[in-house]
Amino acid sequence: RQDANDSLNEWYSIMGHSIFDPNYALFMKNINDNITYRPNHLEYFKFIGHIIGKAIYDNKYMNCYFTRPFYKYILDMLINIIQIWN
């Protein structure tokens, strides 16, 4: 049982690093130094959402950080526009 838990912890750790790795970024810079979306970006967002949701459900740590409004959204708390801009 412990080996399986260690493997799962390692998997979430690897996924957390991979999701936010600039080489796999959901956003990319174009020639004019503007940020653009990747093709099929919504599929990437959905996939990452599933991984993060599963980590929360499994009570596992992922080495990544989110904005305060995102955490409030996950917890179904009210978010105001000032919180989004700060």
PyMOL Python script that loads the backbone (N, CA, C, O; Angstrom):
from pymol import cmd

cmd.read_pdbstr("""\
ATOM      1  N   ARG A   1       0.826  -1.204   0.000  1.00  0.00           N
ATOM      2  CA  ARG A   1       0.000   0.000   0.000  1.00  0.00           C
ATOM      3  C   ARG A   1       0.865   1.262   0.000  1.00  0.00           C
ATOM      4  O   ARG A   1       0.559   2.232  -0.693  1.00  0.00           O
ATOM      5  N   GLN A   2       1.937   1.240   0.775  1.00  0.00           N
ATOM      6  CA  GLN A   2       2.829   2.393   0.845  1.00  0.00           C
ATOM      7  C   GLN A   2       3.515   2.649  -0.499  1.00  0.00           C
ATOM      8  O   GLN A   2       3.674   3.800  -0.904  1.00  0.00           O
ATOM      9  N   ASP A   3       3.922   1.584  -1.189  1.00  0.00           N
ATOM     10  CA  ASP A   3       4.562   1.746  -2.500  1.00  0.00           C
ATOM     11  C   ASP A   3       3.624   2.412  -3.496  1.00  0.00           C
ATOM     12  O   ASP A   3       4.042   3.264  -4.280  1.00  0.00           O
ATOM     13  N   ALA A   4       2.356   2.020  -3.463  1.00  0.00           N
ATOM     14  CA  ALA A   4       1.369   2.613  -4.367  1.00  0.00           C
ATOM     15  C   ALA A   4       1.179   4.089  -4.040  1.00  0.00           C
ATOM     16  O   ALA A   4       1.073   4.916  -4.945  1.00  0.00           O
ATOM     17  N   ASN A   5       1.135   4.422  -2.759  1.00  0.00           N
ATOM     18  CA  ASN A   5       0.970   5.814  -2.347  1.00  0.00           C
ATOM     19  C   ASN A   5       2.189   6.648  -2.753  1.00  0.00           C
ATOM     20  O   ASN A   5       2.042   7.781  -3.210  1.00  0.00           O
ATOM     21  N   ASP A   6       3.388   6.090  -2.586  1.00  0.00           N
ATOM     22  CA  ASP A   6       4.603   6.791  -3.007  1.00  0.00           C
ATOM     23  C   ASP A   6       4.605   7.028  -4.513  1.00  0.00           C
ATOM     24  O   ASP A   6       4.996   8.100  -4.975  1.00  0.00           O
ATOM     25  N   SER A   7       4.174   6.040  -5.270  1.00  0.00           N
ATOM     26  CA  SER A   7       4.112   6.174  -6.728  1.00  0.00           C
ATOM     27  C   SER A   7       3.113   7.248  -7.129  1.00  0.00           C
ATOM     28  O   SER A   7       3.375   8.035  -8.039  1.00  0.00           O
ATOM     29  N   LEU A   8       1.968   7.284  -6.454  1.00  0.00           N
ATOM     30  CA  LEU A   8       0.951   8.292  -6.754  1.00  0.00           C
ATOM     31  C   LEU A   8       1.461   9.691  -6.412  1.00  0.00           C
ATOM     32  O   LEU A   8       1.248  10.634  -7.174  1.00  0.00           O
ATOM     33  N   ASN A   9       2.128   9.825  -5.278  1.00  0.00           N
ATOM     34  CA  ASN A   9       2.709  11.120  -4.907  1.00  0.00           C
ATOM     35  C   ASN A   9       3.723  11.581  -5.946  1.00  0.00           C
ATOM     36  O   ASN A   9       3.748  12.756  -6.314  1.00  0.00           O
ATOM     37  N   GLU A  10       4.547  10.672  -6.413  1.00  0.00           N
ATOM     38  CA  GLU A  10       5.544  11.008  -7.425  1.00  0.00           C
ATOM     39  C   GLU A  10       4.869  11.413  -8.732  1.00  0.00           C
ATOM     40  O   GLU A  10       5.303  12.355  -9.394  1.00  0.00           O
ATOM     41  N   TRP A  11       3.810  10.701  -9.102  1.00  0.00           N
ATOM     42  CA  TRP A  11       3.085  11.013 -10.340  1.00  0.00           C
ATOM     43  C   TRP A  11       2.512  12.429 -10.278  1.00  0.00           C
ATOM     44  O   TRP A  11       2.644  13.194 -11.233  1.00  0.00           O
ATOM     45  N   TYR A  12       1.874  12.780  -9.150  1.00  0.00           N
ATOM     46  CA  TYR A  12       1.321  14.133  -9.010  1.00  0.00           C
ATOM     47  C   TYR A  12       2.428  15.177  -9.032  1.00  0.00           C
ATOM     48  O   TYR A  12       2.244  16.257  -9.595  1.00  0.00           O
ATOM     49  N   SER A  13       3.562  14.877  -8.436  1.00  0.00           N
ATOM     50  CA  SER A  13       4.691  15.805  -8.445  1.00  0.00           C
ATOM     51  C   SER A  13       5.182  16.037  -9.870  1.00  0.00           C
ATOM     52  O   SER A  13       5.416  17.178 -10.270  1.00  0.00           O
ATOM     53  N   ILE A  14       5.336  14.980 -10.623  1.00  0.00           N
ATOM     54  CA  ILE A  14       5.779  15.088 -12.017  1.00  0.00           C
ATOM     55  C   ILE A  14       4.752  15.852 -12.843  1.00  0.00           C
ATOM     56  O   ILE A  14       5.114  16.706 -13.653  1.00  0.00           O
ATOM     57  N   MET A  15       3.480  15.550 -12.642  1.00  0.00           N
ATOM     58  CA  MET A  15       2.430  16.245 -13.394  1.00  0.00           C
ATOM     59  C   MET A  15       2.413  17.732 -13.060  1.00  0.00           C
ATOM     60  O   MET A  15       2.256  18.565 -13.953  1.00  0.00           O
ATOM     61  N   GLY A  16       2.574  18.074 -11.775  1.00  0.00           N
ATOM     62  CA  GLY A  16       2.593  19.477 -11.370  1.00  0.00           C
ATOM     63  C   GLY A  16       3.715  20.242 -12.050  1.00  0.00           C
ATOM     64  O   GLY A  16       3.521  21.375 -12.492  1.00  0.00           O
ATOM     65  N   HIS A  17       4.880  19.630 -12.133  1.00  0.00           N
ATOM     66  CA  HIS A  17       6.007  20.272 -12.817  1.00  0.00           C
ATOM     67  C   HIS A  17       5.766  20.336 -14.324  1.00  0.00           C
ATOM     68  O   HIS A  17       6.065  21.352 -14.951  1.00  0.00           O
ATOM     69  N   SER A  18       5.243  19.292 -14.899  1.00  0.00           N
ATOM     70  CA  SER A  18       5.044  19.232 -16.351  1.00  0.00           C
ATOM     71  C   SER A  18       3.973  20.198 -16.830  1.00  0.00           C
ATOM     72  O   SER A  18       4.121  20.830 -17.876  1.00  0.00           O
ATOM     73  N   ILE A  19       2.896  20.311 -16.065  1.00  0.00           N
ATOM     74  CA  ILE A  19       1.793  21.187 -16.469  1.00  0.00           C
ATOM     75  C   ILE A  19       2.272  22.620 -16.637  1.00  0.00           C
ATOM     76  O   ILE A  19       1.851  23.315 -17.562  1.00  0.00           O
ATOM     77  N   PHE A  20       3.149  23.063 -15.748  1.00  0.00           N
ATOM     78  CA  PHE A  20       3.591  24.452 -15.778  1.00  0.00           C
ATOM     79  C   PHE A  20       4.979  24.632 -16.386  1.00  0.00           C
ATOM     80  O   PHE A  20       5.576  25.702 -16.266  1.00  0.00           O
ATOM     81  N   ASP A  21       5.483  23.610 -17.026  1.00  0.00           N
ATOM     82  CA  ASP A  21       6.767  23.688 -17.727  1.00  0.00           C
ATOM     83  C   ASP A  21       6.595  24.596 -18.943  1.00  0.00           C
ATOM     84  O   ASP A  21       5.684  24.382 -19.743  1.00  0.00           O
ATOM     85  N   PRO A  22       7.457  25.607 -19.097  1.00  0.00           N
ATOM     86  CA  PRO A  22       7.326  26.517 -20.246  1.00  0.00           C
ATOM     87  C   PRO A  22       7.352  25.803 -21.600  1.00  0.00           C
ATOM     88  O   PRO A  22       6.783  26.303 -22.571  1.00  0.00           O
ATOM     89  N   ASN A  23       7.993  24.663 -21.672  1.00  0.00           N
ATOM     90  CA  ASN A  23       8.029  23.925 -22.937  1.00  0.00           C
ATOM     91  C   ASN A  23       6.679  23.325 -23.305  1.00  0.00           C
ATOM     92  O   ASN A  23       6.438  23.010 -24.470  1.00  0.00           O
ATOM     93  N   TYR A  24       5.793  23.165 -22.319  1.00  0.00           N
ATOM     94  CA  TYR A  24       4.455  22.633 -22.572  1.00  0.00           C
ATOM     95  C   TYR A  24       3.386  23.686 -22.308  1.00  0.00           C
ATOM     96  O   TYR A  24       2.219  23.346 -22.113  1.00  0.00           O
ATOM     97  N   ALA A  25       3.767  24.942 -22.299  1.00  0.00           N
ATOM     98  CA  ALA A  25       2.883  26.022 -21.867  1.00  0.00           C
ATOM     99  C   ALA A  25       1.601  26.091 -22.694  1.00  0.00           C
ATOM    100  O   ALA A  25       1.580  25.772 -23.883  1.00  0.00           O
ATOM    101  N   LEU A  26       0.548  26.513 -22.028  1.00  0.00           N
ATOM    102  CA  LEU A  26      -0.711  26.740 -22.730  1.00  0.00           C
ATOM    103  C   LEU A  26      -0.651  28.017 -23.551  1.00  0.00           C
ATOM    104  O   LEU A  26      -1.407  28.185 -24.508  1.00  0.00           O
ATOM    105  N   PHE A  27       0.231  28.899 -23.181  1.00  0.00           N
ATOM    106  CA  PHE A  27       0.414  30.148 -23.907  1.00  0.00           C
ATOM    107  C   PHE A  27       1.806  30.146 -24.519  1.00  0.00           C
ATOM    108  O   PHE A  27       2.741  29.573 -23.960  1.00  0.00           O
ATOM    109  N   MET A  28       1.933  30.784 -25.655  1.00  0.00           N
ATOM    110  CA  MET A  28       3.246  30.858 -26.289  1.00  0.00           C
ATOM    111  C   MET A  28       3.409  32.238 -26.911  1.00  0.00           C
ATOM    112  O   MET A  28       2.428  32.862 -27.314  1.00  0.00           O
ATOM    113  N   LYS A  29       4.627  32.705 -26.986  1.00  0.00           N
ATOM    114  CA  LYS A  29       4.891  34.009 -27.589  1.00  0.00           C
ATOM    115  C   LYS A  29       5.061  33.840 -29.092  1.00  0.00           C
ATOM    116  O   LYS A  29       5.650  32.871 -29.570  1.00  0.00           O
ATOM    117  N   ASN A  30       4.532  34.806 -29.814  1.00  0.00           N
ATOM    118  CA  ASN A  30       4.724  34.769 -31.262  1.00  0.00           C
ATOM    119  C   ASN A  30       5.862  35.713 -31.652  1.00  0.00           C
ATOM    120  O   ASN A  30       6.530  36.266 -30.778  1.00  0.00           O
ATOM    121  N   ILE A  31       6.084  35.897 -32.913  1.00  0.00           N
ATOM    122  CA  ILE A  31       7.209  36.697 -33.415  1.00  0.00           C
ATOM    123  C   ILE A  31       7.154  38.135 -32.906  1.00  0.00           C
ATOM    124  O   ILE A  31       8.196  38.732 -32.636  1.00  0.00           O
ATOM    125  N   ASN A  32       5.966  38.692 -32.773  1.00  0.00           N
ATOM    126  CA  ASN A  32       5.803  40.084 -32.339  1.00  0.00           C
ATOM    127  C   ASN A  32       5.841  40.235 -30.825  1.00  0.00           C
ATOM    128  O   ASN A  32       5.499  41.298 -30.307  1.00  0.00           O
ATOM    129  N   ASP A  33       6.249  39.199 -30.107  1.00  0.00           N
ATOM    130  CA  ASP A  33       6.341  39.202 -28.646  1.00  0.00           C
ATOM    131  C   ASP A  33       4.968  39.345 -27.982  1.00  0.00           C
ATOM    132  O   ASP A  33       4.867  39.820 -26.851  1.00  0.00           O
ATOM    133  N   ASN A  34       3.934  38.938 -28.678  1.00  0.00           N
ATOM    134  CA  ASN A  34       2.597  38.895 -28.105  1.00  0.00           C
ATOM    135  C   ASN A  34       2.307  37.476 -27.641  1.00  0.00           C
ATOM    136  O   ASN A  34       2.822  36.508 -28.200  1.00  0.00           O
ATOM    137  N   ILE A  35       1.483  37.367 -26.620  1.00  0.00           N
ATOM    138  CA  ILE A  35       1.110  36.038 -26.136  1.00  0.00           C
ATOM    139  C   ILE A  35      -0.088  35.553 -26.934  1.00  0.00           C
ATOM    140  O   ILE A  35      -1.062  36.284 -27.115  1.00  0.00           O
ATOM    141  N   THR A  36      -0.013  34.337 -27.402  1.00  0.00           N
ATOM    142  CA  THR A  36      -1.111  33.740 -28.153  1.00  0.00           C
ATOM    143  C   THR A  36      -1.482  32.403 -27.521  1.00  0.00           C
ATOM    144  O   THR A  36      -0.722  31.829 -26.741  1.00  0.00           O
ATOM    145  N   TYR A  37      -2.653  31.930 -27.873  1.00  0.00           N
ATOM    146  CA  TYR A  37      -3.111  30.633 -27.379  1.00  0.00           C
ATOM    147  C   TYR A  37      -2.582  29.522 -28.267  1.00  0.00           C
ATOM    148  O   TYR A  37      -2.383  29.709 -29.467  1.00  0.00           O
ATOM    149  N   ARG A  38      -2.362  28.387 -27.675  1.00  0.00           N
ATOM    150  CA  ARG A  38      -2.002  27.195 -28.441  1.00  0.00           C
ATOM    151  C   ARG A  38      -3.237  26.686 -29.170  1.00  0.00           C
ATOM    152  O   ARG A  38      -4.361  26.915 -28.723  1.00  0.00           O
ATOM    153  N   PRO A  39      -3.040  26.004 -30.278  1.00  0.00           N
ATOM    154  CA  PRO A  39      -4.182  25.325 -30.900  1.00  0.00           C
ATOM    155  C   PRO A  39      -4.750  24.313 -29.897  1.00  0.00           C
ATOM    156  O   PRO A  39      -3.998  23.695 -29.143  1.00  0.00           O
ATOM    157  N   ASN A  40      -6.029  24.153 -29.889  1.00  0.00           N
ATOM    158  CA  ASN A  40      -6.720  23.228 -28.977  1.00  0.00           C
ATOM    159  C   ASN A  40      -6.478  23.568 -27.508  1.00  0.00           C
ATOM    160  O   ASN A  40      -6.446  22.673 -26.664  1.00  0.00           O
ATOM    161  N   HIS A  41      -6.309  24.849 -27.198  1.00  0.00           N
ATOM    162  CA  HIS A  41      -6.015  25.239 -25.823  1.00  0.00           C
ATOM    163  C   HIS A  41      -7.116  24.839 -24.847  1.00  0.00           C
ATOM    164  O   HIS A  41      -6.830  24.537 -23.688  1.00  0.00           O
ATOM    165  N   LEU A  42      -8.357  24.831 -25.293  1.00  0.00           N
ATOM    166  CA  LEU A  42      -9.448  24.449 -24.391  1.00  0.00           C
ATOM    167  C   LEU A  42      -9.339  22.991 -23.969  1.00  0.00           C
ATOM    168  O   LEU A  42      -9.692  22.645 -22.842  1.00  0.00           O
ATOM    169  N   GLU A  43      -8.858  22.137 -24.854  1.00  0.00           N
ATOM    170  CA  GLU A  43      -8.644  20.735 -24.489  1.00  0.00           C
ATOM    171  C   GLU A  43      -7.548  20.613 -23.433  1.00  0.00           C
ATOM    172  O   GLU A  43      -7.655  19.803 -22.511  1.00  0.00           O
ATOM    173  N   TYR A  44      -6.495  21.415 -23.568  1.00  0.00           N
ATOM    174  CA  TYR A  44      -5.426  21.417 -22.567  1.00  0.00           C
ATOM    175  C   TYR A  44      -5.958  21.883 -21.209  1.00  0.00           C
ATOM    176  O   TYR A  44      -5.690  21.260 -20.182  1.00  0.00           O
ATOM    177  N   PHE A  45      -6.719  22.988 -21.217  1.00  0.00           N
ATOM    178  CA  PHE A  45      -7.287  23.493 -19.965  1.00  0.00           C
ATOM    179  C   PHE A  45      -8.173  22.441 -19.310  1.00  0.00           C
ATOM    180  O   PHE A  45      -8.107  22.233 -18.098  1.00  0.00           O
ATOM    181  N   LYS A  46      -8.989  21.789 -20.099  1.00  0.00           N
ATOM    182  CA  LYS A  46      -9.883  20.765 -19.556  1.00  0.00           C
ATOM    183  C   LYS A  46      -9.079  19.607 -18.957  1.00  0.00           C
ATOM    184  O   LYS A  46      -9.390  19.137 -17.862  1.00  0.00           O
ATOM    185  N   PHE A  47      -8.064  19.156 -19.660  1.00  0.00           N
ATOM    186  CA  PHE A  47      -7.221  18.069 -19.165  1.00  0.00           C
ATOM    187  C   PHE A  47      -6.543  18.458 -17.854  1.00  0.00           C
ATOM    188  O   PHE A  47      -6.555  17.691 -16.891  1.00  0.00           O
ATOM    189  N   ILE A  48      -5.954  19.651 -17.822  1.00  0.00           N
ATOM    190  CA  ILE A  48      -5.286  20.113 -16.611  1.00  0.00           C
ATOM    191  C   ILE A  48      -6.287  20.258 -15.471  1.00  0.00           C
ATOM    192  O   ILE A  48      -5.973  19.938 -14.325  1.00  0.00           O
ATOM    193  N   GLY A  49      -7.473  20.732 -15.775  1.00  0.00           N
ATOM    194  CA  GLY A  49      -8.519  20.832 -14.755  1.00  0.00           C
ATOM    195  C   GLY A  49      -8.863  19.481 -14.157  1.00  0.00           C
ATOM    196  O   GLY A  49      -9.090  19.367 -12.953  1.00  0.00           O
ATOM    197  N   HIS A  50      -8.901  18.466 -14.991  1.00  0.00           N
ATOM    198  CA  HIS A  50      -9.178  17.109 -14.496  1.00  0.00           C
ATOM    199  C   HIS A  50      -8.054  16.621 -13.585  1.00  0.00           C
ATOM    200  O   HIS A  50      -8.313  16.024 -12.540  1.00  0.00           O
ATOM    201  N   ILE A  51      -6.816  16.874 -13.979  1.00  0.00           N
ATOM    202  CA  ILE A  51      -5.667  16.445 -13.174  1.00  0.00           C
ATOM    203  C   ILE A  51      -5.678  17.160 -11.819  1.00  0.00           C
ATOM    204  O   ILE A  51      -5.505  16.524 -10.779  1.00  0.00           O
ATOM    205  N   ILE A  52      -5.880  18.467 -11.833  1.00  0.00           N
ATOM    206  CA  ILE A  52      -5.898  19.234 -10.587  1.00  0.00           C
ATOM    207  C   ILE A  52      -7.077  18.814  -9.718  1.00  0.00           C
ATOM    208  O   ILE A  52      -6.935  18.674  -8.503  1.00  0.00           O
ATOM    209  N   GLY A  53      -8.236  18.612 -10.330  1.00  0.00           N
ATOM    210  CA  GLY A  53      -9.401  18.138  -9.583  1.00  0.00           C
ATOM    211  C   GLY A  53      -9.158  16.787  -8.939  1.00  0.00           C
ATOM    212  O   GLY A  53      -9.557  16.559  -7.797  1.00  0.00           O
ATOM    213  N   LYS A  54      -8.517  15.904  -9.653  1.00  0.00           N
ATOM    214  CA  LYS A  54      -8.202  14.572  -9.112  1.00  0.00           C
ATOM    215  C   LYS A  54      -7.215  14.687  -7.956  1.00  0.00           C
ATOM    216  O   LYS A  54      -7.338  13.964  -6.967  1.00  0.00           O
ATOM    217  N   ALA A  55      -6.240  15.583  -8.066  1.00  0.00           N
ATOM    218  CA  ALA A  55      -5.284  15.789  -6.972  1.00  0.00           C
ATOM    219  C   ALA A  55      -6.005  16.299  -5.725  1.00  0.00           C
ATOM    220  O   ALA A  55      -5.721  15.850  -4.615  1.00  0.00           O
ATOM    221  N   ILE A  56      -6.927  17.224  -5.906  1.00  0.00           N
ATOM    222  CA  ILE A  56      -7.701  17.733  -4.768  1.00  0.00           C
ATOM    223  C   ILE A  56      -8.533  16.611  -4.170  1.00  0.00           C
ATOM    224  O   ILE A  56      -8.572  16.446  -2.950  1.00  0.00           O
ATOM    225  N   TYR A  57      -9.193  15.846  -5.010  1.00  0.00           N
ATOM    226  CA  TYR A  57     -10.025  14.733  -4.545  1.00  0.00           C
ATOM    227  C   TYR A  57      -9.192  13.706  -3.779  1.00  0.00           C
ATOM    228  O   TYR A  57      -9.629  13.187  -2.752  1.00  0.00           O
ATOM    229  N   ASP A  58      -7.990  13.416  -4.282  1.00  0.00           N
ATOM    230  CA  ASP A  58      -7.109  12.431  -3.642  1.00  0.00           C
ATOM    231  C   ASP A  58      -6.320  13.016  -2.475  1.00  0.00           C
ATOM    232  O   ASP A  58      -5.551  12.310  -1.824  1.00  0.00           O
ATOM    233  N   ASN A  59      -6.514  14.321  -2.212  1.00  0.00           N
ATOM    234  CA  ASN A  59      -5.802  15.012  -1.133  1.00  0.00           C
ATOM    235  C   ASN A  59      -4.286  14.920  -1.340  1.00  0.00           C
ATOM    236  O   ASN A  59      -3.534  14.629  -0.409  1.00  0.00           O
ATOM    237  N   LYS A  60      -3.857  15.172  -2.576  1.00  0.00           N
ATOM    238  CA  LYS A  60      -2.443  15.088  -2.938  1.00  0.00           C
ATOM    239  C   LYS A  60      -1.886  16.474  -3.226  1.00  0.00           C
ATOM    240  O   LYS A  60      -2.610  17.375  -3.650  1.00  0.00           O
ATOM    241  N   TYR A  61      -0.616  16.626  -2.994  1.00  0.00           N
ATOM    242  CA  TYR A  61       0.096  17.879  -3.214  1.00  0.00           C
ATOM    243  C   TYR A  61       0.597  17.948  -4.651  1.00  0.00           C
ATOM    244  O   TYR A  61       1.179  16.996  -5.173  1.00  0.00           O
ATOM    245  N   MET A  62       0.358  19.093  -5.275  1.00  0.00           N
ATOM    246  CA  MET A  62       0.943  19.360  -6.592  1.00  0.00           C
ATOM    247  C   MET A  62       1.786  20.615  -6.452  1.00  0.00           C
ATOM    248  O   MET A  62       1.326  21.610  -5.893  1.00  0.00           O
ATOM    249  N   ASN A  63       2.983  20.583  -6.940  1.00  0.00           N
ATOM    250  CA  ASN A  63       3.899  21.703  -6.807  1.00  0.00           C
ATOM    251  C   ASN A  63       3.549  22.786  -7.823  1.00  0.00           C
ATOM    252  O   ASN A  63       4.256  22.980  -8.812  1.00  0.00           O
ATOM    253  N   CYS A  64       2.449  23.486  -7.563  1.00  0.00           N
ATOM    254  CA  CYS A  64       2.027  24.573  -8.431  1.00  0.00           C
ATOM    255  C   CYS A  64       1.218  25.563  -7.599  1.00  0.00           C
ATOM    256  O   CYS A  64       0.703  25.219  -6.535  1.00  0.00           O
ATOM    257  N   TYR A  65       1.113  26.770  -8.085  1.00  0.00           N
ATOM    258  CA  TYR A  65       0.448  27.831  -7.349  1.00  0.00           C
ATOM    259  C   TYR A  65      -0.606  28.473  -8.235  1.00  0.00           C
ATOM    260  O   TYR A  65      -0.468  28.541  -9.456  1.00  0.00           O
ATOM    261  N   PHE A  66      -1.670  28.944  -7.580  1.00  0.00           N
ATOM    262  CA  PHE A  66      -2.765  29.580  -8.295  1.00  0.00           C
ATOM    263  C   PHE A  66      -3.098  30.907  -7.638  1.00  0.00           C
ATOM    264  O   PHE A  66      -2.632  31.201  -6.538  1.00  0.00           O
ATOM    265  N   THR A  67      -3.894  31.692  -8.307  1.00  0.00           N
ATOM    266  CA  THR A  67      -4.310  32.977  -7.752  1.00  0.00           C
ATOM    267  C   THR A  67      -5.370  32.766  -6.679  1.00  0.00           C
ATOM    268  O   THR A  67      -6.058  31.745  -6.650  1.00  0.00           O
ATOM    269  N   ARG A  68      -5.485  33.756  -5.801  1.00  0.00           N
ATOM    270  CA  ARG A  68      -6.491  33.694  -4.735  1.00  0.00           C
ATOM    271  C   ARG A  68      -7.908  33.539  -5.301  1.00  0.00           C
ATOM    272  O   ARG A  68      -8.673  32.733  -4.770  1.00  0.00           O
ATOM    273  N   PRO A  69      -8.295  34.277  -6.359  1.00  0.00           N
ATOM    274  CA  PRO A  69      -9.637  34.061  -6.913  1.00  0.00           C
ATOM    275  C   PRO A  69      -9.865  32.628  -7.402  1.00  0.00           C
ATOM    276  O   PRO A  69     -10.977  32.110  -7.299  1.00  0.00           O
ATOM    277  N   PHE A  70      -8.826  31.990  -7.929  1.00  0.00           N
ATOM    278  CA  PHE A  70      -8.967  30.603  -8.374  1.00  0.00           C
ATOM    279  C   PHE A  70      -9.278  29.691  -7.193  1.00  0.00           C
ATOM    280  O   PHE A  70     -10.163  28.839  -7.272  1.00  0.00           O
ATOM    281  N   TYR A  71      -8.536  29.878  -6.089  1.00  0.00           N
ATOM    282  CA  TYR A  71      -8.807  29.075  -4.893  1.00  0.00           C
ATOM    283  C   TYR A  71     -10.223  29.320  -4.386  1.00  0.00           C
ATOM    284  O   TYR A  71     -10.918  28.382  -3.996  1.00  0.00           O
ATOM    285  N   LYS A  72     -10.651  30.581  -4.391  1.00  0.00           N
ATOM    286  CA  LYS A  72     -12.012  30.888  -3.937  1.00  0.00           C
ATOM    287  C   LYS A  72     -13.047  30.228  -4.851  1.00  0.00           C
ATOM    288  O   LYS A  72     -14.076  29.739  -4.385  1.00  0.00           O
ATOM    289  N   TYR A  73     -12.768  30.219  -6.139  1.00  0.00           N
ATOM    290  CA  TYR A  73     -13.680  29.582  -7.087  1.00  0.00           C
ATOM    291  C   TYR A  73     -13.815  28.092  -6.785  1.00  0.00           C
ATOM    292  O   TYR A  73     -14.920  27.550  -6.780  1.00  0.00           O
ATOM    293  N   ILE A  74     -12.685  27.437  -6.533  1.00  0.00           N
ATOM    294  CA  ILE A  74     -12.712  26.008  -6.207  1.00  0.00           C
ATOM    295  C   ILE A  74     -13.538  25.750  -4.951  1.00  0.00           C
ATOM    296  O   ILE A  74     -14.252  24.751  -4.865  1.00  0.00           O
ATOM    297  N   LEU A  75     -13.437  26.661  -3.971  1.00  0.00           N
ATOM    298  CA  LEU A  75     -14.152  26.512  -2.703  1.00  0.00           C
ATOM    299  C   LEU A  75     -15.569  27.069  -2.763  1.00  0.00           C
ATOM    300  O   LEU A  75     -16.262  27.107  -1.746  1.00  0.00           O
ATOM    301  N   ASP A  76     -16.007  27.502  -3.943  1.00  0.00           N
ATOM    302  CA  ASP A  76     -17.352  28.041  -4.158  1.00  0.00           C
ATOM    303  C   ASP A  76     -17.610  29.273  -3.288  1.00  0.00           C
ATOM    304  O   ASP A  76     -18.694  29.438  -2.728  1.00  0.00           O
ATOM    305  N   MET A  77     -16.595  30.131  -3.189  1.00  0.00           N
ATOM    306  CA  MET A  77     -16.714  31.376  -2.432  1.00  0.00           C
ATOM    307  C   MET A  77     -16.923  32.529  -3.410  1.00  0.00           C
ATOM    308  O   MET A  77     -16.559  32.439  -4.582  1.00  0.00           O
ATOM    309  N   LEU A  78     -17.514  33.610  -2.912  1.00  0.00           N
ATOM    310  CA  LEU A  78     -17.744  34.777  -3.751  1.00  0.00           C
ATOM    311  C   LEU A  78     -16.422  35.448  -4.113  1.00  0.00           C
ATOM    312  O   LEU A  78     -15.499  35.527  -3.302  1.00  0.00           O
ATOM    313  N   ILE A  79     -16.358  35.923  -5.341  1.00  0.00           N
ATOM    314  CA  ILE A  79     -15.174  36.621  -5.839  1.00  0.00           C
ATOM    315  C   ILE A  79     -15.636  37.970  -6.370  1.00  0.00           C
ATOM    316  O   ILE A  79     -16.611  38.043  -7.118  1.00  0.00           O
ATOM    317  N   ASN A  80     -14.936  39.046  -5.983  1.00  0.00           N
ATOM    318  CA  ASN A  80     -15.288  40.340  -6.557  1.00  0.00           C
ATOM    319  C   ASN A  80     -14.181  40.806  -7.496  1.00  0.00           C
ATOM    320  O   ASN A  80     -13.079  40.257  -7.494  1.00  0.00           O
ATOM    321  N   ILE A  81     -14.480  41.799  -8.279  1.00  0.00           N
ATOM    322  CA  ILE A  81     -13.564  42.253  -9.326  1.00  0.00           C
ATOM    323  C   ILE A  81     -12.262  42.783  -8.747  1.00  0.00           C
ATOM    324  O   ILE A  81     -11.215  42.646  -9.379  1.00  0.00           O
ATOM    325  N   ILE A  82     -12.296  43.380  -7.570  1.00  0.00           N
ATOM    326  CA  ILE A  82     -11.076  43.909  -6.943  1.00  0.00           C
ATOM    327  C   ILE A  82     -10.105  42.772  -6.642  1.00  0.00           C
ATOM    328  O   ILE A  82      -8.897  42.926  -6.823  1.00  0.00           O
ATOM    329  N   GLN A  83     -10.618  41.645  -6.189  1.00  0.00           N
ATOM    330  CA  GLN A  83      -9.757  40.495  -5.897  1.00  0.00           C
ATOM    331  C   GLN A  83      -9.098  39.966  -7.166  1.00  0.00           C
ATOM    332  O   GLN A  83      -7.964  39.489  -7.129  1.00  0.00           O
ATOM    333  N   ILE A  84      -9.792  40.047  -8.262  1.00  0.00           N
ATOM    334  CA  ILE A  84      -9.234  39.559  -9.522  1.00  0.00           C
ATOM    335  C   ILE A  84      -8.074  40.444  -9.970  1.00  0.00           C
ATOM    336  O   ILE A  84      -7.076  39.940 -10.484  1.00  0.00           O
ATOM    337  N   TRP A  85      -8.194  41.749  -9.782  1.00  0.00           N
ATOM    338  CA  TRP A  85      -7.160  42.675 -10.240  1.00  0.00           C
ATOM    339  C   TRP A  85      -5.970  42.759  -9.298  1.00  0.00           C
ATOM    340  O   TRP A  85      -4.907  43.235  -9.698  1.00  0.00           O
ATOM    341  N   ASN A  86      -6.120  42.307  -8.054  1.00  0.00           N
ATOM    342  CA  ASN A  86      -5.001  42.385  -7.089  1.00  0.00           C
ATOM    343  C   ASN A  86      -4.210  41.128  -7.053  1.00  0.00           C
ATOM    344  O   ASN A  86      -3.242  41.030  -6.300  1.00  0.00           O
TER     345      ASN A  86
END
""", "prot")
cmd.dss("prot")
cmd.show_as("cartoon", "prot")
cmd.util.cbc("prot")
cmd.orient("prot")
